[in-house]
Amino acid sequence: MALTKKEEKKKPIDNLSYKAEKEKAQQRVADISDKMSIKDINEYIRRYQSGEHVHEILPPGLTKEELIQLQNLADKRT
């Protein structure tokens, strides 16, 4: 039986790699919550979804990765 391309790309997940990936994802979320309060994040999501300007509520010093995370979070809540 031949493997499809999708099956070939999958790598096995053991407990150590799962734990490392989970910690990495939690760290990314923590980075945003260190710079913005939950109220500010919810306000960003509300403005993003309604098409209003969001630059007024963004704190200075956010990285591109953190902005992408905020956008992804807003997209998930639609």
PLY file of the C-alpha trace (Angstrom):
ply
format ascii 1.0
element vertex 78
property float x
property float y
property float z
element edge 77
property int vertex1
property int vertex2
end_header
0.00 0.00 0.00
1.45 3.34 -1.04
1.53 6.26 1.36
-0.07 9.49 0.31
1.81 12.77 0.58
-0.26 13.77 3.58
0.63 10.57 5.44
4.31 10.96 4.57
4.48 14.41 6.18
3.07 13.25 9.49
5.65 12.63 12.14
5.02 10.47 15.17
4.06 12.31 18.34
5.38 11.02 21.59
4.82 12.44 25.06
7.95 14.59 24.99
7.24 16.26 21.66
3.58 16.79 22.61
4.60 18.44 25.88
7.13 20.68 24.11
4.60 21.80 21.49
1.98 22.48 24.16
4.41 24.59 26.22
5.43 26.51 23.10
1.78 27.32 22.30
1.11 28.40 25.88
4.15 30.67 25.81
2.84 32.43 22.71
-0.51 33.09 24.38
1.23 34.31 27.52
3.28 36.79 25.49
0.14 38.60 24.37
-1.53 38.50 27.77
1.59 40.06 29.32
1.18 43.10 27.08
-2.61 43.39 26.84
-5.39 42.87 29.35
-8.30 40.55 28.59
-10.53 43.62 28.26
-8.15 45.08 25.63
-7.99 41.78 23.75
-11.79 41.53 23.67
-12.02 45.15 22.50
-9.49 44.39 19.76
-11.57 41.41 18.62
-14.78 43.47 18.63
-13.18 46.25 16.58
-11.46 43.83 14.20
-14.72 42.01 13.47
-16.68 45.23 12.95
-14.01 46.71 10.66
-13.08 49.61 12.97
-9.53 50.88 13.45
-7.59 48.77 15.96
-4.31 50.69 16.05
-5.60 52.92 18.86
-5.81 50.09 21.39
-2.65 48.19 20.45
0.20 48.70 22.91
3.55 49.80 21.48
6.17 47.14 20.99
4.01 44.27 19.71
5.87 41.98 17.36
4.55 40.85 14.01
4.04 37.36 15.44
1.90 38.74 18.27
-0.20 40.75 15.83
-0.76 37.63 13.76
-1.80 35.75 16.91
-4.34 38.46 17.74
-5.71 38.32 14.21
-5.97 34.52 14.35
-7.75 34.74 17.69
-10.25 37.21 16.23
-10.78 34.96 13.20
-11.50 31.98 15.45
-14.19 33.89 17.35
-16.26 34.70 14.27
0 1
1 2
2 3
3 4
4 5
5 6
6 7
7 8
8 9
9 10
10 11
11 12
12 13
13 14
14 15
15 16
16 17
17 18
18 19
19 20
20 21
21 22
22 23
23 24
24 25
25 26
26 27
27 28
28 29
29 30
30 31
31 32
32 33
33 34
34 35
35 36
36 37
37 38
38 39
39 40
40 41
41 42
42 43
43 44
44 45
45 46
46 47
47 48
48 49
49 50
50 51
51 52
52 53
53 54
54 55
55 56
56 57
57 58
58 59
59 60
60 61
61 62
62 63
63 64
64 65
65 66
66 67
67 68
68 69
69 70
70 71
71 72
72 73
73 74
74 75
75 76
76 77
